Amino acid sequence: MPDEIFVLLLIPLAAATAGLTLHFAVKPFVEALIRAIREPDRLPQEQEEELADLRAEVSLLSATVAELQAKVEFDRQLAARTGGDSEPEV
């Protein structure tokens, strides 16, 4: 008899838990996935702004790398003219 009561309580409780999980956790994910598949060209405004910021940062980093490469090349040429790879005195 206690096993029957346990089963009668467990099945509805498990069903309610599964239903709430599907509703609050899985449903928003599936809706977002469907929206992304149907409208691949449209990004949310926040993502567009973040993408623009990332592009600006990559551009700045590329310019910095180019400047550093020019400075390294200048240092190499200067070292070649002055006679080599001697360590600077500290």
Buried (B, 14 or more C-beta within 10 A) or exposed (E): EEEEEEEEEEEEEEEEEEEEEEEEEEEEEEEEEEEEEEEEEEEEEEEEEEEEEEEEEEEEEEEEEEEEEEEEEEEEEEEEEEEEEEEEEE
